Amino acid sequence: MEQGILEVELKDLTPIMDVLGVTDRQTRSQLRHRAEEARKRGLWSAVSTQGFSDFLWGEDKATEIDGYHISNFPGPLQAPELAEVLIRHGERGSSEADIENYIEIRLARSDILVKPNAPTARFLLYEGILRQRLRIVTRDIYAAQFRYLREVAEYANVEIRYLPINTDCPTVTEVTAGFTVMKLPAGWPTLVHVETPIGPVIGDSGGIDLRSALDAFDFLWDEGAQDAEQTNRLLEELLREVEQ
């Protein structure tokens, strides 16, 4: 551990500090934070692309997250049951250890919404995501997913809305890819993560048209999306359908 070969597990850190006589609250808090950061860096090292690793870092550091998603549920909104099925299907040929690591990364992303100083987050989901039924996903897993969305939507710092398939919002035709805007603490740039057919692209305000992304999200959110109450009604309807 002292040489950095092994990470300090959070469950072991408290007794270690007790034995070594670390009693100062601020020091103990700083050491817990460092251990958590080391654990996350260890998890992210398994990610295949630098761009996605950068996205995970930005997502974890963000104070505000705005995401528009048109093809799949974003990681922080995936129920554990759904996350495991999608990862096992998408990573066929990988070792069991790698798959388990990918699952841990996905589940760790959910923690950002409930951690201390969690970001405020707005998730805008295209209705097609909610109505899509993949053959690899069973009805009970879809039920777990819809229950999970309803649970997360109750968080004080989170709001979920959906964009109807039959929307007449003009901006929809101009936005052909999902994207996430991550506002970081003061002194850091705002990051934009764009989903593309060949993989994710991430950039700061100097490399991507940030203003256009922010304007597009706000317009879709305010003018095209159904509000939180309407979204919850749809989730209830979809839950009843898959439970039948």
JOURZI-V215545 format. One line per field, one symbol per residue. ss: DSSP state (A for helix, B for strand, O for the rest). psi: psi as a letter, one per 20 degrees, with the letter a starting at -180 (. if undefined). burial: # if it has 9 or more other C-alpha atoms within 8 Angstrom, else .. A space follows every 50 residues. Layout:
ss->???
psi->???
burial->???
This chain:
ss->OOOOOOOOOAAAAAAAAAAAOOOOAAAAAAAAAAAAAAAAAAAAOOOOOA AAAAAAAAAAAOOBBBBBBOOOOOAAAOOAAAAAAAAAAAOOOOOAAAAA AAAAAAAAAAAAAOOOOOOBBBBBBBAAAAAOOOOOOOAAAAAAAAAAAA AAOOOOOBBBBBBOOOOOOAAAAAOOOOBBBBBOOOOOOOBBBBOOOOOO BBBBOOOOOAAAAAAAAAAAAAAABBOAAAAAAAAAAAAAAAAO
psi->ghijgqqoqhhigghghghjkoipgggggghgghhgghgghhghiiphqh ghghghgghhiqhppopppihrpqgijpqhggggggghgikpiqqhgggh ghghgghhhhhhiirqkqqppppopphhghipoqhiprhhhhghghhggh ghiiphjppprqoqhkqjohhhiiojqqqppoprrpiqqpqpppprhjrq pqraiiiqngghggggghggghhhqqrhghghgghgghghgii.
burial->......#..#..#...##...#....##...#..##.##...##.##... ######.##..#########..#.#####.#####.##.........##. #######.#####....############.......#...########## .##...########......#.....########.....#######...# #####....#..##.##.###..###.#..##..##.##..#..
